[in-house]
Amino acid sequence: MGRFELSDIPLGIYKLTVSYIGYAKEERHSSISNEDDSLYFEVNLHIPDIKLTCDFSSEKYHRALREAFPNFDNVIDLQISDVLNTSEVDQEKSFFIELRIKNNADVPVYLFKDYLCFKRINPTIVDADLDTVRLHCILFDCVGEKQLYLPSDLIEIEPQDTRKVKAQKLNFYLYDAFVPGTYKVKIMYEYELPHYIPEPDREYAEMEASIKECYCKALRGSFHSNWFQWTKTNFEARFFV
């Protein structure tokens, strides 16, 4: 992951916690009793082999969905209702997509909200030559960001209902970097049951069972919208379905 150095730390007893998404956190305890003390820690993070297991009712729910939809992509429809250029109001001069998701099943479906370090919703943008537009950044810092889904992060969509999702920012795409021309965008929602979830912090320790349940309940698979075409001019973006 890298080398990190901390300096000018006051005397005292400390706990060092090292964590990264998808890995088990590691903790080290030590004390600084002299201003000239120098401590060195080598920490190797590992992926736990503890598999998240779901109860019978959750697995029965997912099996029934797959039996009802041999072409599982049709369980939900992702529909782009609008694409917004925020170059006049957003200093980052980026895009937002207003997305609607329709549940085609006869039972409720559950999808996770989208977060910076938990990207369930991802765009693909191509130009007129069908070449993929590259991101302007591929690395981001997840320190202090959300690292565990909670039951409140599940979006429930009733049978045959359509839910408008909070506008999705197309992170790391800069509107001003797009030359005038025709582009197409497609949105994909993806979720697979993880092998491991982080141990809840003390604040959520009593919710451990319900946290595991929400991971098991969420709709699994990959689902994508149709391609939507839009044209950028020098002054505005016009969008077409």
Secondary structure, 3 states (H helix, E strand, C coil): CCCCCCCCCCCEEEEEEECCCCCCCEEEEEEECCCCCCCCCCCCCCCCCCCCCCCHHHHHHHHHHHHHCCCHHHCEEEEEEEEEECCCCCCCCCEEEEEEEEECCCCCEEEECCECCECCEEEEEECCCCCECCCCCCCCCCCCCCCCCCHHHEEEECCCCEEEEEEEECCCCCHHHCCCEEEEEEEEEEECCCCCCCCCCHHHHHHHHHHHHHHHHCCCEEEECCCEEEEECCCCEEEEC
